[in-house]
Amino acid sequence: MIKRYNRTYRTEVLNAYVFESLEQVREISAEWLQSYNEERPHDALAGLPPAMDRAK
């Protein structure tokens, strides 16, 4: 599970941008993490985003 998270983070954030500052890394990472945890469908939740799964 952690390997998939790391691969996705590396692909969608670290490899997708040329960062100019550590602050920029933090901002983009925070936005991505919000999307990953609240909006993105997860296989472990039968394709539901975590926010919808919690609302059940």
C-alpha positions as CSV (number, residue, x, y, z in Angstrom):
1,M,0.0,0.0,0.0
2,I,2.7,2.5,0.9
3,K,4.6,1.6,-2.3
4,R,1.6,2.6,-4.4
5,Y,1.2,5.9,-2.5
6,N,4.9,6.7,-3.0
7,R,4.8,5.8,-6.7
8,T,1.7,7.9,-7.2
9,Y,3.2,10.9,-5.3
10,R,6.5,10.7,-7.2
11,T,4.7,10.5,-10.6
12,E,2.1,13.1,-10.0
13,V,4.1,15.6,-7.9
14,L,7.8,15.1,-7.8
15,N,8.4,14.2,-11.4
16,A,5.7,16.5,-12.8
17,Y,7.2,19.9,-11.6
18,V,10.5,21.7,-11.5
19,F,10.3,23.3,-8.1
20,E,11.8,26.7,-7.4
21,S,11.6,26.5,-3.6
22,L,10.8,24.3,-0.7
23,E,7.7,26.3,0.0
24,Q,6.5,25.5,-3.5
25,V,7.0,21.8,-2.8
26,R,5.0,22.1,0.4
27,E,2.1,24.0,-1.3
28,I,1.8,21.6,-4.3
29,S,2.1,18.6,-2.0
30,A,-0.6,19.9,0.3
31,E,-3.0,20.4,-2.6
32,W,-2.2,17.0,-4.0
33,L,-2.7,15.3,-0.6
34,Q,-6.1,17.0,-0.2
35,S,-7.2,15.6,-3.5
36,Y,-5.7,12.2,-2.8
37,N,-7.4,11.9,0.6
38,E,-10.7,13.5,-0.2
39,E,-11.6,13.3,-3.9
40,R,-9.6,10.5,-5.6
41,P,-11.3,7.0,-5.8
42,H,-9.5,4.4,-3.8
43,D,-9.5,0.7,-4.7
44,A,-9.6,-0.3,-1.1
45,L,-12.9,1.6,-0.7
46,A,-14.6,-0.1,-3.7
47,G,-13.8,2.9,-5.9
48,L,-15.2,5.5,-3.6
49,P,-13.3,8.6,-2.5
50,P,-12.6,8.6,1.2
51,A,-14.9,11.6,1.9
52,M,-17.9,9.7,0.4
53,D,-16.9,6.5,2.3
54,R,-16.9,8.4,5.6
55,A,-20.3,9.9,4.8
56,K,-21.9,6.4,4.6
